[in-house]
Amino acid sequence: MNQNLSALLIGLVGAAITLCAYSQTVISATQCITIGLLVLMFGLLVGEGLISLF
């Protein structure tokens, strides 16, 4: 799997976590949005090549 595809998949997971913030009750909406944005930032760093997964 190449670097761009990995970053895309990580970004999609982060976006899904962020969008699900108001439809779940396990953690607060603020915590869910924060986690989603951190995952999106991780995907950005992978996409830019600053973090290598393999």
All heavy atoms as atom14 arrays in JSON, in Angstrom:
{
  "sequence": "MNQNLSALLIGLVGAAITLCAYSQTVISATQCITIGLLVLMFGLLVGEGLISLF",
  "atom14_mask": [
    [1, 1, 1, 1, 1, 1, 1, 1, 0, 0, 0, 0, 0, 0],
    [1, 1, 1, 1, 1, 1, 1, 1, 0, 0, 0, 0, 0, 0],
    [1, 1, 1, 1, 1, 1, 1, 1, 1, 0, 0, 0, 0, 0],
    [1, 1, 1, 1, 1, 1, 1, 1, 0, 0, 0, 0, 0, 0],
    [1, 1, 1, 1, 1, 1, 1, 1, 0, 0, 0, 0, 0, 0],
    [1, 1, 1, 1, 1, 1, 0, 0, 0, 0, 0, 0, 0, 0],
    [1, 1, 1, 1, 1, 0, 0, 0, 0, 0, 0, 0, 0, 0],
    [1, 1, 1, 1, 1, 1, 1, 1, 0, 0, 0, 0, 0, 0],
    [1, 1, 1, 1, 1, 1, 1, 1, 0, 0, 0, 0, 0, 0],
    [1, 1, 1, 1, 1, 1, 1, 1, 0, 0, 0, 0, 0, 0],
    [1, 1, 1, 1, 0, 0, 0, 0, 0, 0, 0, 0, 0, 0],
    [1, 1, 1, 1, 1, 1, 1, 1, 0, 0, 0, 0, 0, 0],
    [1, 1, 1, 1, 1, 1, 1, 0, 0, 0, 0, 0, 0, 0],
    [1, 1, 1, 1, 0, 0, 0, 0, 0, 0, 0, 0, 0, 0],
    [1, 1, 1, 1, 1, 0, 0, 0, 0, 0, 0, 0, 0, 0],
    [1, 1, 1, 1, 1, 0, 0, 0, 0, 0, 0, 0, 0, 0],
    [1, 1, 1, 1, 1, 1, 1, 1, 0, 0, 0, 0, 0, 0],
    [1, 1, 1, 1, 1, 1, 1, 0, 0, 0, 0, 0, 0, 0],
    [1, 1, 1, 1, 1, 1, 1, 1, 0, 0, 0, 0, 0, 0],
    [1, 1, 1, 1, 1, 1, 0, 0, 0, 0, 0, 0, 0, 0],
    [1, 1, 1, 1, 1, 0, 0, 0, 0, 0, 0, 0, 0, 0],
    [1, 1, 1, 1, 1, 1, 1, 1, 1, 1, 1, 1, 0, 0],
    [1, 1, 1, 1, 1, 1, 0, 0, 0, 0, 0, 0, 0, 0],
    [1, 1, 1, 1, 1, 1, 1, 1, 1, 0, 0, 0, 0, 0],
    [1, 1, 1, 1, 1, 1, 1, 0, 0, 0, 0, 0, 0, 0],
    [1, 1, 1, 1, 1, 1, 1, 0, 0, 0, 0, 0, 0, 0],
    [1, 1, 1, 1, 1, 1, 1, 1, 0, 0, 0, 0, 0, 0],
    [1, 1, 1, 1, 1, 1, 0, 0, 0, 0, 0, 0, 0, 0],
    [1, 1, 1, 1, 1, 0, 0, 0, 0, 0, 0, 0, 0, 0],
    [1, 1, 1, 1, 1, 1, 1, 0, 0, 0, 0, 0, 0, 0],
    [1, 1, 1, 1, 1, 1, 1, 1, 1, 0, 0, 0, 0, 0],
    [1, 1, 1, 1, 1, 1, 0, 0, 0, 0, 0, 0, 0, 0],
    [1, 1, 1, 1, 1, 1, 1, 1, 0, 0, 0, 0, 0, 0],
    [1, 1, 1, 1, 1, 1, 1, 0, 0, 0, 0, 0, 0, 0],
    [1, 1, 1, 1, 1, 1, 1, 1, 0, 0, 0, 0, 0, 0],
    [1, 1, 1, 1, 0, 0, 0, 0, 0, 0, 0, 0, 0, 0],
    [1, 1, 1, 1, 1, 1, 1, 1, 0, 0, 0, 0, 0, 0],
    [1, 1, 1, 1, 1, 1, 1, 1, 0, 0, 0, 0, 0, 0],
    [1, 1, 1, 1, 1, 1, 1, 0, 0, 0, 0, 0, 0, 0],
    [1, 1, 1, 1, 1, 1, 1, 1, 0, 0, 0, 0, 0, 0],
    [1, 1, 1, 1, 1, 1, 1, 1, 0, 0, 0, 0, 0, 0],
    [1, 1, 1, 1, 1, 1, 1, 1, 1, 1, 1, 0, 0, 0],
    [1, 1, 1, 1, 0, 0, 0, 0, 0, 0, 0, 0, 0, 0],
    [1, 1, 1, 1, 1, 1, 1, 1, 0, 0, 0, 0, 0, 0],
    [1, 1, 1, 1, 1, 1, 1, 1, 0, 0, 0, 0, 0, 0],
    [1, 1, 1, 1, 1, 1, 1, 0, 0, 0, 0, 0, 0, 0],
    [1, 1, 1, 1, 0, 0, 0, 0, 0, 0, 0, 0, 0, 0],
    [1, 1, 1, 1, 1, 1, 1, 1, 1, 0, 0, 0, 0, 0],
    [1, 1, 1, 1, 0, 0, 0, 0, 0, 0, 0, 0, 0, 0],
    [1, 1, 1, 1, 1, 1, 1, 1, 0, 0, 0, 0, 0, 0],
    [1, 1, 1, 1, 1, 1, 1, 1, 0, 0, 0, 0, 0, 0],
    [1, 1, 1, 1, 1, 1, 0, 0, 0, 0, 0, 0, 0, 0],
    [1, 1, 1, 1, 1, 1, 1, 1, 0, 0, 0, 0, 0, 0],
    [1, 1, 1, 1, 1, 1, 1, 1, 1, 1, 1, 0, 0, 0]
  ],
  "atom14_positions": [
    [[0.85, -1.17, 0.0], [0.0, 0.0, 0.0], [0.9, 1.23, 0.0], [1.8, 1.34, 0.82], [-0.88, -0.03, 1.25], [-1.86, 1.1, 1.29], [-2.91, 1.13, 2.77], [-3.61, -0.48, 2.78], [0.0, 0.0, 0.0], [0.0, 0.0, 0.0], [0.0, 0.0, 0.0], [0.0, 0.0, 0.0], [0.0, 0.0, 0.0], [0.0, 0.0, 0.0]],
    [[0.65, 2.15, -0.91], [1.54, 3.3, -0.97], [1.16, 4.35, 0.07], [0.14, 4.27, 0.75], [1.56, 3.89, -2.39], [0.23, 4.47, -2.8], [-0.67, 4.62, -1.99], [0.12, 4.81, -4.06], [0.0, 0.0, 0.0], [0.0, 0.0, 0.0], [0.0, 0.0, 0.0], [0.0, 0.0, 0.0], [0.0, 0.0, 0.0], [0.0, 0.0, 0.0]],
    [[2.0, 5.35, 0.19], [1.88, 6.36, 1.23], [0.6, 7.19, 1.08], [-0.06, 7.49, 2.07], [3.11, 7.25, 1.15], [3.2, 8.29, 2.2], [4.51, 9.05, 2.1], [5.35, 8.71, 1.28], [4.68, 10.04, 2.91], [0.0, 0.0, 0.0], [0.0, 0.0, 0.0], [0.0, 0.0, 0.0], [0.0, 0.0, 0.0], [0.0, 0.0, 0.0]],
    [[0.24, 7.55, -0.15], [-0.95, 8.37, -0.37], [-2.22, 7.61, -0.02], [-3.15, 8.19, 0.55], [-1.0, 8.86, -1.81], [0.06, 9.88, -2.09], [0.5, 10.6, -1.21], [0.5, 9.94, -3.34], [0.0, 0.0, 0.0], [0.0, 0.0, 0.0], [0.0, 0.0, 0.0], [0.0, 0.0, 0.0], [0.0, 0.0, 0.0], [0.0, 0.0, 0.0]],
    [[-2.28, 6.34, -0.35], [-3.46, 5.55, -0.02], [-3.59, 5.36, 1.48], [-4.69, 5.43, 2.03], [-3.4, 4.19, -0.73], [-4.64, 3.31, -0.62], [-5.87, 4.03, -1.13], [-4.43, 2.02, -1.35], [0.0, 0.0, 0.0], [0.0, 0.0, 0.0], [0.0, 0.0, 0.0], [0.0, 0.0, 0.0], [0.0, 0.0, 0.0], [0.0, 0.0, 0.0]],
    [[-2.48, 5.16, 2.16], [-2.5, 5.05, 3.62], [-3.01, 6.34, 4.26], [-3.84, 6.31, 5.17], [-1.11, 4.74, 4.16], [-0.65, 3.51, 3.7], [0.0, 0.0, 0.0], [0.0, 0.0, 0.0], [0.0, 0.0, 0.0], [0.0, 0.0, 0.0], [0.0, 0.0, 0.0], [0.0, 0.0, 0.0], [0.0, 0.0, 0.0], [0.0, 0.0, 0.0]],
    [[-2.53, 7.47, 3.77], [-2.96, 8.76, 4.3], [-4.45, 8.97, 4.03], [-5.17, 9.51, 4.89], [-2.14, 9.88, 3.68], [0.0, 0.0, 0.0], [0.0, 0.0, 0.0], [0.0, 0.0, 0.0], [0.0, 0.0, 0.0], [0.0, 0.0, 0.0], [0.0, 0.0, 0.0], [0.0, 0.0, 0.0], [0.0, 0.0, 0.0], [0.0, 0.0, 0.0]],
    [[-4.92, 8.56, 2.86], [-6.33, 8.7, 2.55], [-7.2, 7.87, 3.48], [-8.21, 8.35, 4.01], [-6.6, 8.29, 1.09], [-8.06, 8.3, 0.67], [-8.61, 9.71, 0.67], [-8.22, 7.65, -0.68], [0.0, 0.0, 0.0], [0.0, 0.0, 0.0], [0.0, 0.0, 0.0], [0.0, 0.0, 0.0], [0.0, 0.0, 0.0], [0.0, 0.0, 0.0]],
    [[-6.8, 6.64, 3.73], [-7.57, 5.78, 4.62], [-7.56, 6.31, 6.05], [-8.6, 6.3, 6.72], [-7.02, 4.36, 4.58], [-7.23, 3.61, 3.26], [-6.56, 2.24, 3.31], [-8.71, 3.47, 2.95], [0.0, 0.0, 0.0], [0.0, 0.0, 0.0], [0.0, 0.0, 0.0], [0.0, 0.0, 0.0], [0.0, 0.0, 0.0], [0.0, 0.0, 0.0]],
    [[-6.43, 6.8, 6.52], [-6.37, 7.39, 7.86], [-7.26, 8.64, 7.92], [-7.98, 8.86, 8.9], [-4.92, 7.73, 8.24], [-4.1, 6.45, 8.38], [-4.86, 8.55, 9.53], [-2.61, 6.68, 8.51], [0.0, 0.0, 0.0], [0.0, 0.0, 0.0], [0.0, 0.0, 0.0], [0.0, 0.0, 0.0], [0.0, 0.0, 0.0], [0.0, 0.0, 0.0]],
    [[-7.24, 9.44, 6.89], [-8.08, 10.63, 6.83], [-9.56, 10.3, 6.83], [-10.36, 10.98, 7.48], [0.0, 0.0, 0.0], [0.0, 0.0, 0.0], [0.0, 0.0, 0.0], [0.0, 0.0, 0.0], [0.0, 0.0, 0.0], [0.0, 0.0, 0.0], [0.0, 0.0, 0.0], [0.0, 0.0, 0.0], [0.0, 0.0, 0.0], [0.0, 0.0, 0.0]],
    [[-9.93, 9.25, 6.13], [-11.34, 8.84, 6.12], [-11.79, 8.35, 7.49], [-12.91, 8.64, 7.92], [-11.57, 7.76, 5.06], [-11.49, 8.22, 3.61], [-11.6, 7.04, 2.66], [-12.56, 9.25, 3.31], [0.0, 0.0, 0.0], [0.0, 0.0, 0.0], [0.0, 0.0, 0.0], [0.0, 0.0, 0.0], [0.0, 0.0, 0.0], [0.0, 0.0, 0.0]],
    [[-10.92, 7.64, 8.17], [-11.25, 7.19, 9.53], [-11.4, 8.4, 10.46], [-12.35, 8.47, 11.25], [-10.17, 6.22, 10.06], [-10.34, 5.95, 11.54], [-10.22, 4.91, 9.28], [0.0, 0.0, 0.0], [0.0, 0.0, 0.0], [0.0, 0.0, 0.0], [0.0, 0.0, 0.0], [0.0, 0.0, 0.0], [0.0, 0.0, 0.0], [0.0, 0.0, 0.0]],
    [[-10.5, 9.36, 10.36], [-10.58, 10.56, 11.18], [-11.84, 11.36, 10.9], [-12.49, 11.87, 11.83], [0.0, 0.0, 0.0], [0.0, 0.0, 0.0], [0.0, 0.0, 0.0], [0.0, 0.0, 0.0], [0.0, 0.0, 0.0], [0.0, 0.0, 0.0], [0.0, 0.0, 0.0], [0.0, 0.0, 0.0], [0.0, 0.0, 0.0], [0.0, 0.0, 0.0]],
    [[-12.2, 11.47, 9.63], [-13.42, 12.2, 9.27], [-14.66, 11.47, 9.8], [-15.59, 12.11, 10.29], [-13.5, 12.35, 7.75], [0.0, 0.0, 0.0], [0.0, 0.0, 0.0], [0.0, 0.0, 0.0], [0.0, 0.0, 0.0], [0.0, 0.0, 0.0], [0.0, 0.0, 0.0], [0.0, 0.0, 0.0], [0.0, 0.0, 0.0], [0.0, 0.0, 0.0]],
    [[-14.66, 10.16, 9.73], [-15.8, 9.39, 10.24], [-15.93, 9.56, 11.75], [-17.04, 9.71, 12.27], [-15.63, 7.92, 9.88], [0.0, 0.0, 0.0], [0.0, 0.0, 0.0], [0.0, 0.0, 0.0], [0.0, 0.0, 0.0], [0.0, 0.0, 0.0], [0.0, 0.0, 0.0], [0.0, 0.0, 0.0], [0.0, 0.0, 0.0], [0.0, 0.0, 0.0]],
    [[-14.81, 9.54, 12.47], [-14.85, 9.74, 13.92], [-15.39, 11.13, 14.24], [-16.23, 11.29, 15.13], [-13.44, 9.55, 14.53], [-13.02, 8.09, 14.43], [-13.42, 10.0, 16.0], [-11.57, 7.85, 14.83], [0.0, 0.0, 0.0], [0.0, 0.0, 0.0], [0.0, 0.0, 0.0], [0.0, 0.0, 0.0], [0.0, 0.0, 0.0], [0.0, 0.0, 0.0]],
    [[-14.94, 12.13, 13.5], [-15.39, 13.5, 13.75], [-16.88, 13.64, 13.45], [-17.61, 14.28, 14.2], [-14.57, 14.49, 12.89], [-13.19, 14.31, 13.17], [-14.96, 15.91, 13.17], [0.0, 0.0, 0.0], [0.0, 0.0, 0.0], [0.0, 0.0, 0.0], [0.0, 0.0, 0.0], [0.0, 0.0, 0.0], [0.0, 0.0, 0.0], [0.0, 0.0, 0.0]],
    [[-17.35, 13.05, 12.36], [-18.75, 13.18, 11.99], [-19.69, 12.39, 12.91], [-20.86, 12.74, 13.03], [-18.95, 12.74, 10.54], [-18.35, 13.67, 9.49], [-18.5, 13.07, 8.1], [-19.01, 15.03, 9.55], [0.0, 0.0, 0.0], [0.0, 0.0, 0.0], [0.0, 0.0, 0.0], [0.0, 0.0, 0.0], [0.0, 0.0, 0.0], [0.0, 0.0, 0.0]],
    [[-19.18, 11.37, 13.56], [-20.0, 10.56, 14.46], [-20.08, 11.15, 15.86], [-20.65, 10.52, 16.76], [-19.47, 9.13, 14.53], [-19.7, 8.22, 13.01], [0.0, 0.0, 0.0], [0.0, 0.0, 0.0], [0.0, 0.0, 0.0], [0.0, 0.0, 0.0], [0.0, 0.0, 0.0], [0.0, 0.0, 0.0], [0.0, 0.0, 0.0], [0.0, 0.0, 0.0]],
    [[-19.56, 12.34, 16.07], [-19.47, 12.9, 17.41], [-20.83, 13.05, 18.07], [-20.97, 12.84, 19.27], [-18.76, 14.26, 17.36], [0.0, 0.0, 0.0], [0.0, 0.0, 0.0], [0.0, 0.0, 0.0], [0.0, 0.0, 0.0], [0.0, 0.0, 0.0], [0.0, 0.0, 0.0], [0.0, 0.0, 0.0], [0.0, 0.0, 0.0], [0.0, 0.0, 0.0]],
    [[-21.85, 13.41, 17.31], [-23.15, 13.71, 17.91], [-24.12, 12.53, 17.86], [-25.22, 12.63, 18.36], [-23.75, 14.93, 17.24], [-22.9, 16.15, 17.45], [-22.13, 16.67, 16.42], [-22.84, 16.77, 18.69], [-21.33, 17.79, 16.63], [-22.05, 17.87, 18.9], [-21.3, 18.38, 17.87], [-20.5, 19.47, 18.07], [0.0, 0.0, 0.0], [0.0, 0.0, 0.0]],
    [[-23.71, 11.43, 17.25], [-24.63, 10.3, 17.15], [-24.27, 9.16, 18.1], [-24.88, 8.11, 18.04], [-24.65, 9.78, 15.71], [-23.39, 9.28, 15.36], [0.0, 0.0, 0.0], [0.0, 0.0, 0.0], [0.0, 0.0, 0.0], [0.0, 0.0, 0.0], [0.0, 0.0, 0.0], [0.0, 0.0, 0.0], [0.0, 0.0, 0.0], [0.0, 0.0, 0.0]],
    [[-23.3, 9.37, 18.97], [-22.93, 8.34, 19.93], [-22.9, 8.94, 21.33], [-22.85, 10.14, 21.49], [-21.58, 7.72, 19.55], [-20.44, 8.7, 19.37], [-19.78, 9.08, 20.68], [-19.73, 8.28, 21.6], [-19.29, 10.29, 20.79], [0.0, 0.0, 0.0], [0.0, 0.0, 0.0], [0.0, 0.0, 0.0], [0.0, 0.0, 0.0], [0.0, 0.0, 0.0]],
    [[-22.96, 8.07, 22.32], [-23.02, 8.54, 23.71], [-21.91, 7.95, 24.58], [-21.96, 8.07, 25.79], [-24.37, 8.18, 24.33], [-24.56, 6.77, 24.23], [-25.51, 8.89, 23.61], [0.0, 0.0, 0.0], [0.0, 0.0, 0.0], [0.0, 0.0, 0.0], [0.0, 0.0, 0.0], [0.0, 0.0, 0.0], [0.0, 0.0, 0.0], [0.0, 0.0, 0.0]],
    [[-20.93, 7.3, 23.98], [-19.87, 6.66, 24.75], [-18.94, 7.71, 25.37], [-18.63, 7.65, 26.56], [-19.07, 5.68, 23.87], [-17.94, 5.04, 24.64], [-20.0, 4.63, 23.29], [0.0, 0.0, 0.0], [0.0, 0.0, 0.0], [0.0, 0.0, 0.0], [0.0, 0.0, 0.0], [0.0, 0.0, 0.0], [0.0, 0.0, 0.0], [0.0, 0.0, 0.0]],
    [[-18.5, 8.66, 24.57], [-17.67, 9.76, 25.07], [-18.33, 11.06, 24.65], [-19.23, 11.08, 23.82], [-16.21, 9.67, 24.53], [-16.18, 9.7, 23.01], [-15.51, 8.45, 25.06], [-14.77, 9.72, 22.43], [0.0, 0.0, 0.0], [0.0, 0.0, 0.0], [0.0, 0.0, 0.0], [0.0, 0.0, 0.0], [0.0, 0.0, 0.0], [0.0, 0.0, 0.0]],
    [[-17.88, 12.17, 25.21], [-18.51, 13.45, 24.9], [-18.2, 13.88, 23.46], [-17.22, 13.41, 22.85], [-18.04, 14.53, 25.87], [-16.69, 14.87, 25.62], [0.0, 0.0, 0.0], [0.0, 0.0, 0.0], [0.0, 0.0, 0.0], [0.0, 0.0, 0.0], [0.0, 0.0, 0.0], [0.0, 0.0, 0.0], [0.0, 0.0, 0.0], [0.0, 0.0, 0.0]],
    [[-19.02, 14.78, 22.95], [-18.84, 15.25, 21.58], [-17.49, 15.96, 21.42], [-16.82, 15.81, 20.4], [-19.98, 16.17, 21.19], [0.0, 0.0, 0.0], [0.0, 0.0, 0.0], [0.0, 0.0, 0.0], [0.0, 0.0, 0.0], [0.0, 0.0, 0.0], [0.0, 0.0, 0.0], [0.0, 0.0, 0.0], [0.0, 0.0, 0.0], [0.0, 0.0, 0.0]],
    [[-17.09, 16.73, 22.42], [-15.81, 17.44, 22.34], [-14.64, 16.48, 22.26], [-13.71, 16.68, 21.46], [-15.65, 18.36, 23.57], [-16.79, 19.23, 23.64], [-14.39, 19.19, 23.47], [0.0, 0.0, 0.0], [0.0, 0.0, 0.0], [0.0, 0.0, 0.0], [0.0, 0.0, 0.0], [0.0, 0.0, 0.0], [0.0, 0.0, 0.0], [0.0, 0.0, 0.0]],
    [[-14.68, 15.43, 23.06], [-13.6, 14.44, 23.03], [-13.58, 13.72, 21.69], [-12.51, 13.45, 21.15], [-13.77, 13.43, 24.16], [-13.5, 13.99, 25.53], [-13.86, 13.0, 26.62], [-14.73, 12.17, 26.45], [-13.18, 13.12, 27.75], [0.0, 0.0, 0.0], [0.0, 0.0, 0.0], [0.0, 0.0, 0.0], [0.0, 0.0, 0.0], [0.0, 0.0, 0.0]],
    [[-14.75, 13.42, 21.15], [-14.82, 12.71, 19.87], [-14.28, 13.58, 18.74], [-13.54, 13.08, 17.88], [-16.28, 12.31, 19.6], [-16.46, 11.1, 18.3], [0.0, 0.0, 0.0], [0.0, 0.0, 0.0], [0.0, 0.0, 0.0], [0.0, 0.0, 0.0], [0.0, 0.0, 0.0], [0.0, 0.0, 0.0], [0.0, 0.0, 0.0], [0.0, 0.0, 0.0]],
    [[-14.62, 14.85, 18.74], [-14.11, 15.76, 17.71], [-12.6, 15.91, 17.84], [-11.87, 15.92, 16.84], [-14.83, 17.12, 17.8], [-16.28, 16.96, 17.36], [-14.12, 18.18, 16.96], [-17.14, 18.18, 17.59], [0.0, 0.0, 0.0], [0.0, 0.0, 0.0], [0.0, 0.0, 0.0], [0.0, 0.0, 0.0], [0.0, 0.0, 0.0], [0.0, 0.0, 0.0]],
    [[-12.11, 16.01, 19.07], [-10.66, 16.13, 19.29], [-9.92, 14.9, 18.78], [-8.89, 15.02, 18.1], [-10.37, 16.34, 20.79], [-11.08, 17.49, 21.23], [-8.89, 16.5, 21.04], [0.0, 0.0, 0.0], [0.0, 0.0, 0.0], [0.0, 0.0, 0.0], [0.0, 0.0, 0.0], [0.0, 0.0, 0.0], [0.0, 0.0, 0.0], [0.0, 0.0, 0.0]],
    [[-10.43, 13.72, 19.1], [-9.79, 12.49, 18.62], [-9.82, 12.44, 17.1], [-8.83, 12.08, 16.46], [-10.48, 11.26, 19.24], [-10.21, 11.2, 20.74], [-10.01, 9.97, 18.57], [-11.05, 10.2, 21.48], [0.0, 0.0, 0.0], [0.0, 0.0, 0.0], [0.0, 0.0, 0.0], [0.0, 0.0, 0.0], [0.0, 0.0, 0.0], [0.0, 0.0, 0.0]],
    [[-10.95, 12.79, 16.5], [-11.06, 12.79, 15.04], [-10.07, 13.73, 14.39], [-9.42, 13.4, 13.39], [0.0, 0.0, 0.0], [0.0, 0.0, 0.0], [0.0, 0.0, 0.0], [0.0, 0.0, 0.0], [0.0, 0.0, 0.0], [0.0, 0.0, 0.0], [0.0, 0.0, 0.0], [0.0, 0.0, 0.0], [0.0, 0.0, 0.0], [0.0, 0.0, 0.0]],
    [[-9.91, 14.92, 14.96], [-8.96, 15.88, 14.39], [-7.52, 15.43, 14.57], [-6.68, 15.66, 13.69], [-9.18, 17.26, 15.02], [-10.48, 17.96, 14.62], [-10.62, 19.28, 15.38], [-10.56, 18.19, 13.13], [0.0, 0.0, 0.0], [0.0, 0.0, 0.0], [0.0, 0.0, 0.0], [0.0, 0.0, 0.0], [0.0, 0.0, 0.0], [0.0, 0.0, 0.0]],
    [[-7.22, 14.78, 15.69], [-5.86, 14.24, 15.87], [-5.57, 13.14, 14.85], [-4.46, 13.06, 14.32], [-5.69, 13.72, 17.29], [-5.6, 14.79, 18.38], [-5.58, 14.14, 19.76], [-4.39, 15.67, 18.18], [0.0, 0.0, 0.0], [0.0, 0.0, 0.0], [0.0, 0.0, 0.0], [0.0, 0.0, 0.0], [0.0, 0.0, 0.0], [0.0, 0.0, 0.0]],
    [[-6.56, 12.31, 14.56], [-6.37, 11.26, 13.55], [-6.19, 11.89, 12.17], [-5.35, 11.45, 11.38], [-7.56, 10.27, 13.56], [-7.48, 9.3, 12.4], [-7.6, 9.51, 14.88], [0.0, 0.0, 0.0], [0.0, 0.0, 0.0], [0.0, 0.0, 0.0], [0.0, 0.0, 0.0], [0.0, 0.0, 0.0], [0.0, 0.0, 0.0], [0.0, 0.0, 0.0]],
    [[-6.95, 12.95, 11.89], [-6.78, 13.66, 10.61], [-5.37, 14.26, 10.5], [-4.76, 14.21, 9.43], [-7.84, 14.76, 10.47], [-9.24, 14.29, 10.11], [-10.22, 15.44, 10.25], [-9.28, 13.72, 8.72], [0.0, 0.0, 0.0], [0.0, 0.0, 0.0], [0.0, 0.0, 0.0], [0.0, 0.0, 0.0], [0.0, 0.0, 0.0], [0.0, 0.0, 0.0]],
    [[-4.87, 14.84, 11.58], [-3.52, 15.4, 11.56], [-2.48, 14.31, 11.35], [-1.5, 14.5, 10.64], [-3.23, 16.16, 12.86], [-4.02, 17.44, 13.01], [-3.66, 18.62, 11.7], [-1.95, 18.96, 12.01], [0.0, 0.0, 0.0], [0.0, 0.0, 0.0], [0.0, 0.0, 0.0], [0.0, 0.0, 0.0], [0.0, 0.0, 0.0], [0.0, 0.0, 0.0]],
    [[-2.69, 13.13, 11.98], [-1.79, 12.01, 11.77], [-1.78, 11.6, 10.3], [-0.73, 11.34, 9.72], [-2.19, 10.84, 12.67], [-1.32, 9.64, 12.53], [-0.03, 9.64, 13.01], [-1.78, 8.49, 11.89], [0.79, 8.52, 12.88], [-0.98, 7.37, 11.75], [0.31, 7.39, 12.25], [0.0, 0.0, 0.0], [0.0, 0.0, 0.0], [0.0, 0.0, 0.0]],
    [[-2.98, 11.56, 9.68], [-3.06, 11.23, 8.26], [-2.33, 12.24, 7.4], [-1.69, 11.88, 6.41], [0.0, 0.0, 0.0], [0.0, 0.0, 0.0], [0.0, 0.0, 0.0], [0.0, 0.0, 0.0], [0.0, 0.0, 0.0], [0.0, 0.0, 0.0], [0.0, 0.0, 0.0], [0.0, 0.0, 0.0], [0.0, 0.0, 0.0], [0.0, 0.0, 0.0]],
    [[-2.42, 13.51, 7.77], [-1.71, 14.55, 7.04], [-0.2, 14.36, 7.13], [0.52, 14.49, 6.13], [-2.1, 15.93, 7.56], [-1.39, 17.12, 6.94], [-1.78, 17.26, 5.47], [-1.69, 18.38, 7.69], [0.0, 0.0, 0.0], [0.0, 0.0, 0.0], [0.0, 0.0, 0.0], [0.0, 0.0, 0.0], [0.0, 0.0, 0.0], [0.0, 0.0, 0.0]],
    [[0.28, 14.04, 8.32], [1.72, 13.81, 8.5], [2.19, 12.59, 7.72], [3.29, 12.6, 7.16], [2.05, 13.67, 9.98], [1.86, 14.92, 10.83], [2.09, 14.6, 12.31], [2.79, 16.03, 10.38], [0.0, 0.0, 0.0], [0.0, 0.0, 0.0], [0.0, 0.0, 0.0], [0.0, 0.0, 0.0], [0.0, 0.0, 0.0], [0.0, 0.0, 0.0]],
    [[1.38, 11.56, 7.65], [1.73, 10.4, 6.85], [1.75, 10.77, 5.37], [2.66, 10.38, 4.63], [0.75, 9.22, 7.12], [0.95, 8.1, 6.11], [0.92, 8.7, 8.53], [0.0, 0.0, 0.0], [0.0, 0.0, 0.0], [0.0, 0.0, 0.0], [0.0, 0.0, 0.0], [0.0, 0.0, 0.0], [0.0, 0.0, 0.0], [0.0, 0.0, 0.0]],
    [[0.76, 11.53, 4.95], [0.69, 11.93, 3.54], [1.86, 12.81, 3.11], [2.32, 12.74, 1.97], [0.0, 0.0, 0.0], [0.0, 0.0, 0.0], [0.0, 0.0, 0.0], [0.0, 0.0, 0.0], [0.0, 0.0, 0.0], [0.0, 0.0, 0.0], [0.0, 0.0, 0.0], [0.0, 0.0, 0.0], [0.0, 0.0, 0.0], [0.0, 0.0, 0.0]],
    [[2.34, 13.64, 4.02], [3.46, 14.51, 3.71], [4.8, 13.8, 3.81], [5.83, 14.35, 3.44], [3.44, 15.74, 4.64], [2.31, 16.68, 4.39], [2.4, 17.34, 3.03], [3.52, 17.67, 2.6], [1.35, 17.53, 2.39], [0.0, 0.0, 0.0], [0.0, 0.0, 0.0], [0.0, 0.0, 0.0], [0.0, 0.0, 0.0], [0.0, 0.0, 0.0]],
    [[4.81, 12.61, 4.37], [6.04, 11.86, 4.47], [6.84, 12.1, 5.73], [7.97, 11.63, 5.86], [0.0, 0.0, 0.0], [0.0, 0.0, 0.0], [0.0, 0.0, 0.0], [0.0, 0.0, 0.0], [0.0, 0.0, 0.0], [0.0, 0.0, 0.0], [0.0, 0.0, 0.0], [0.0, 0.0, 0.0], [0.0, 0.0, 0.0], [0.0, 0.0, 0.0]],
    [[6.27, 12.82, 6.68], [6.99, 13.09, 7.93], [6.95, 11.9, 8.87], [7.82, 11.75, 9.72], [6.4, 14.32, 8.62], [6.51, 15.62, 7.82], [5.76, 16.74, 8.51], [7.97, 15.99, 7.62], [0.0, 0.0, 0.0], [0.0, 0.0, 0.0], [0.0, 0.0, 0.0], [0.0, 0.0, 0.0], [0.0, 0.0, 0.0], [0.0, 0.0, 0.0]],
    [[5.93, 11.04, 8.72], [5.83, 9.82, 9.49], [5.68, 8.67, 8.51], [4.85, 8.72, 7.6], [4.61, 9.86, 10.44], [4.77, 10.95, 11.49], [4.42, 8.5, 11.13], [3.57, 11.11, 12.39], [0.0, 0.0, 0.0], [0.0, 0.0, 0.0], [0.0, 0.0, 0.0], [0.0, 0.0, 0.0], [0.0, 0.0, 0.0], [0.0, 0.0, 0.0]],
    [[6.48, 7.64, 8.68], [6.42, 6.49, 7.81], [5.79, 5.32, 8.55], [6.16, 5.02, 9.69], [7.83, 6.1, 7.34], [7.77, 4.96, 6.54], [0.0, 0.0, 0.0], [0.0, 0.0, 0.0], [0.0, 0.0, 0.0], [0.0, 0.0, 0.0], [0.0, 0.0, 0.0], [0.0, 0.0, 0.0], [0.0, 0.0, 0.0], [0.0, 0.0, 0.0]],
    [[4.82, 4.66, 7.92], [4.15, 3.53, 8.55], [4.9, 2.23, 8.32], [4.77, 1.29, 9.1], [2.72, 3.41, 8.02], [1.79, 4.56, 8.37], [0.42, 4.33, 7.74], [1.66, 4.72, 9.86], [0.0, 0.0, 0.0], [0.0, 0.0, 0.0], [0.0, 0.0, 0.0], [0.0, 0.0, 0.0], [0.0, 0.0, 0.0], [0.0, 0.0, 0.0]],
    [[5.66, 2.13, 7.24], [6.32, 0.87, 6.89], [7.81, 1.09, 6.72], [8.28, 2.05, 6.29], [5.76, 0.28, 5.61], [4.28, 0.03, 5.71], [3.37, 0.85, 5.08], [3.8, -1.03, 6.46], [2.02, 0.61, 5.16], [2.45, -1.28, 6.55], [1.55, -0.45, 5.9], [0.0, 0.0, 0.0], [0.0, 0.0, 0.0], [0.0, 0.0, 0.0]]
  ]
}
